[in-house]
Amino acid sequence: MDIACVIHSLDGGGAERVMAGLATRLAQRGHRVTLVTLDDGATDRHSVEGVVRRPLDVMGESGSPIAAIMNLRRRVGVLRAAVQDIRPDVVLSFCDRTNILAVMAIAPTGIPIVISERSDPAEQTLGRFYSWQRSRMYPRADRVIAQTDAAAGYLQSILDRHSNRRRPDKVDVIASAVDAPPLVSDRTIATTNRRIVGIGRLETEKGFDRLIEAFALVHRRHPDWTLRIVGEGTKRPDLESQVRQLGLQSHVTMPGWVRPVWGELAPATVFVLPSRYEGFPSALMESMAAGVPSVSVDCPSGPGAIVNDGVNGLLVADNVDGITGGIEQMIQDPPHRESMGRTGTEVLQRFGWDAMVDAYEQVLSEASALPGRSAR
């Protein structure tokens, strides 16, 4: 198949990592793959191999509602022209706003389009305009993919409300995949570090303000422990201010994005996912794959499908008290902590790349073969 993959950028976390990995593996299976991004490609943090890279450079802020509408129309036009030039058998789009844009651009061309939701659509705030457009555009896709049953149920409700939907009768569920770590945590060293690590975008939904608050409570009883938050985002000034107000400057570090992430995970004594909601958290799976004992809040949606509480990690209440209690349990019971870390590596078998690529390949093949759905 000739496949065009569309995403906003390769500058970021889980969705971008999975798109880069999926595109590369589809190309390795003999498909001709072009990866289209809306940005200019200058800040890519994830690489692809055997894939044609096509950045469109149509990102940018809009200064007014009128400018926003004009920019949307321009992006639709540029994306449509690019895909028509590529002439793929099928298009695969990742992430909510990009999915909306892609359906707007591609549905009228006759080229089949598959969209994949990478967050929790019940929790992710899109604003009134894009929420409305999602309800209009998603039913016009040929196939819709979610990462969890909960997300699929929400998206199914959107499809079911629109009797004029073009193709998808149901939402496919395909879980994300985790890379095999190039190095596994040396627990002899990591346990002496007394280091808690969190990884993700510094945005409200990732909940690092809650992690800092929980760490402040833990630090009163365990002053030799430190916290390291790896990532970047618009909430950095707020988080740095919070650290200063709590007097934790000497105990909390935020180095920004560090690649590869394994170098940050290997020395970690404990990993914590404090998110308010997730899609299917890559950072959690990466920490477990590396053998790092992991604490995750039981937020919507994803962690509950990954963590078996008390067996391969801790699944705690979705609040500061839950995070605090989970960290305390990890600190106070090292044998159980290390046992969960060893068991956690089983995510490599449950969420391997081969199964994920097989599932996407099947959906893309079925979409490309739909009658009357080809521009080639």
Secondary structure, DSSP 8 states (H G I E B T S, - for coil): -EEEEEES-SSSSHHHHHHHHHHHHHHHTT-EEEEEESS-STT--S--SS-EEEE-------SSHHHHHHHHHHHHHHHHHHHHHH--SEEEEESHHHHHHHHHHHGGGT--EEEE--S-TTT---HHHHHHHHHHHGGGSSEEEESSHHHHHHHHHHHHT-TT--S-SSEEE--------SS---HHHHHHH-EEEEES-SSGGG-HHHHHHHHHHHHHH-TT-EEEEE---TTHHHHHHHHHHTT-TTTEEEEE--SSTHHHHTT-SEEEE--S--SS-HHHHHHHHTT--EEEE--SSSHHHH--BTTTBEEE-SSHHHHHHHHHHHHH-HHHHHHHHHHHTTHHHHT-HHHHHHHHHHHHHHHHTSTT----
